[in-house]
Amino acid sequence: VFVIPELATILFDLPSAGFVPIANMAVFDGQAVLQPSGETLLNIEHLWNRPGEERDASQVFPNPLLVLTDERLNKPSGCEGCPVANDEKFVDIRYTVDEDLLQQILRFTDENGHLTLAHHTEFLKERIMDSRENHFFLLSEESQEVAAGQYTLPVLILGEDVADFSFAPASNIEGLWRFFRFPEGYAPRSVRFGDAFDPIEYERFRQENNEHNLEVVHEALEAPLPTKEEKTKLRGAIK
């Protein structure tokens, strides 16, 4: 399991320290098993299993507590014909990419076929504002930091420019979410561009945008909720 942080440096040109929490969560989420030897191993088939480090306000998965509807929580005792469990719905909501959420991020695609960090930050704000309409929504301090980083990651790792880290082909990002695969021929910038790539500037850019996203998270959690008309007008203006 703790090879994951080392792979972050190899695959994404990112510091390993940022991925230690993800390795810890793999243990806490039951994706890893402590061996008698003391070594912690991860079943590779479970690597993308959910729930994982991505929780409420995910980019492409519905919030898990959406299964806890008022109807299900308040069904009368002995209700004839009422469902007795949420198992199937819960598994579906936690393991299946939501097409509507995916299209919500893809709608930002610009005329050059790119998605930018600014697009992802705007979507992060929308996801939180939408989620707040459900009174079971919960975004812990840890999850706020996870969300801030995750809405930065796709553009960073899938971008193809040596010096501009702010955009990536939308097709690369869609492929990541639909198939959990990198595009054919993928290699980190340090491999593709060699000495022309500046890892220090890359890390500065990542940290700066993570901090900005965290500020957006805090603002979105406290901002007044928009009306349905305001929400429709805002999303229509983006298209």
Secondary structure as GFF3:
##gff-version 3
##sequence-region A 1 239
A	DSSP	alpha_helix	4	12	.	.	.	ID=ss1
A	DSSP	three_ten_helix	16	19	.	.	.	ID=ss2
A	DSSP	alpha_helix	20	28	.	.	.	ID=ss3
A	DSSP	beta_strand	32	34	.	.	.	ID=ss4
A	DSSP	beta_strand	40	42	.	.	.	ID=ss5
A	DSSP	three_ten_helix	44	46	.	.	.	ID=ss6
A	DSSP	three_ten_helix	64	67	.	.	.	ID=ss7
A	DSSP	alpha_helix	70	73	.	.	.	ID=ss8
A	DSSP	alpha_helix	87	95	.	.	.	ID=ss9
A	DSSP	alpha_helix	99	106	.	.	.	ID=ss10
A	DSSP	beta_strand	114	116	.	.	.	ID=ss11
A	DSSP	alpha_helix	117	131	.	.	.	ID=ss12
A	DSSP	alpha_helix	141	150	.	.	.	ID=ss13
A	DSSP	alpha_helix	153	158	.	.	.	ID=ss14
A	DSSP	beta_strand	167	169	.	.	.	ID=ss15
A	DSSP	alpha_helix	170	179	.	.	.	ID=ss16
A	DSSP	alpha_helix	189	193	.	.	.	ID=ss17
A	DSSP	three_ten_helix	194	196	.	.	.	ID=ss18
A	DSSP	alpha_helix	199	222	.	.	.	ID=ss19
A	DSSP	alpha_helix	228	238	.	.	.	ID=ss20
###
